[in-house]
Amino acid sequence: MAKQGLDFKHKEVINITDGKRLGYVQDVTANLETGVITSIIVPGNTKVFNFFAGGGDIVIPWEKIKCIGNDVILIEMP
């Protein structure tokens, strides 16, 4: 599971709702009991999303991820 999280850092996140490129994955969060990834974090300074971490980072819940490709992650968020 840790290797998969590291591989995420080389993937660009794109919102399929509006076609915006959000940047590359900065970090992932996981449930420590199950080891399941719960969200990905992309650095950002936009106020478009309601999901924020410290410093304006965008926290994208796992349920919003629609497709994980070789070099991109497609998400669907308003």
C-alpha positions as CSV (number, residue, x, y, z in Angstrom):
1,M,0.0,0.0,0.0
2,A,2.8,2.5,0.8
3,K,4.3,2.0,-2.7
4,Q,0.9,2.9,-4.2
5,G,0.8,6.1,-2.2
6,L,4.3,7.0,-3.5
7,D,3.2,6.3,-7.1
8,F,0.3,8.8,-6.6
9,K,2.9,11.7,-6.2
10,H,3.7,11.3,-9.9
11,K,0.1,11.6,-11.0
12,E,-1.7,14.8,-12.1
13,V,-5.2,15.3,-10.7
14,I,-7.8,16.6,-13.2
15,N,-11.4,17.4,-12.3
16,I,-13.7,16.0,-15.0
17,T,-16.5,18.3,-14.0
18,D,-14.8,21.4,-15.4
19,G,-11.6,20.1,-16.9
20,K,-9.3,21.9,-14.5
21,R,-5.9,20.6,-13.7
22,L,-5.4,20.7,-9.9
23,G,-1.8,19.7,-9.8
24,Y,0.1,16.7,-8.6
25,V,-0.7,14.6,-5.5
26,Q,1.2,15.9,-2.5
27,D,0.1,13.3,0.1
28,V,-2.4,10.6,0.9
29,T,-4.4,9.9,4.0
30,A,-5.3,6.5,5.2
31,N,-7.3,4.7,7.9
32,L,-4.6,3.4,10.2
33,E,-6.6,0.5,11.4
34,T,-7.5,-0.9,7.9
35,G,-4.6,0.6,5.8
36,V,-7.2,1.8,3.3
37,I,-6.5,5.2,1.6
38,T,-9.3,7.6,2.5
39,S,-8.2,10.7,0.5
40,I,-5.6,12.4,-1.6
41,I,-4.2,15.9,-1.0
42,V,-3.2,18.3,-3.8
43,P,-1.6,21.7,-3.0
44,G,-3.9,24.5,-3.9
45,N,-4.9,28.0,-3.2
46,T,-8.3,28.0,-4.7
47,K,-11.6,28.4,-2.9
48,V,-13.6,26.4,-5.3
49,F,-13.7,23.3,-3.1
50,N,-15.2,22.8,0.3
51,F,-12.5,20.2,1.3
52,F,-9.5,22.0,2.7
53,A,-6.5,20.9,4.7
54,G,-3.9,23.3,6.2
55,G,-2.4,25.9,3.9
56,G,-5.2,25.9,1.4
57,D,-4.4,22.3,0.3
58,I,-7.3,20.5,-1.4
59,V,-8.4,17.2,0.2
60,I,-10.1,14.9,-2.2
61,P,-12.1,12.1,-0.6
62,W,-11.5,8.7,-2.1
63,E,-15.2,8.5,-3.2
64,K,-14.6,11.5,-5.6
65,I,-11.9,9.6,-7.5
66,K,-13.3,8.2,-10.8
67,C,-10.3,6.8,-12.5
68,I,-6.6,6.3,-11.8
69,G,-4.4,6.1,-14.9
70,N,-0.7,5.8,-15.5
71,D,-0.1,9.5,-15.1
72,V,-3.4,11.1,-14.1
73,I,-6.1,10.8,-11.6
74,L,-9.6,11.9,-12.7
75,I,-11.9,13.2,-10.0
76,E,-15.4,14.5,-10.1
77,M,-16.1,17.4,-7.7
78,P,-18.4,20.4,-8.1
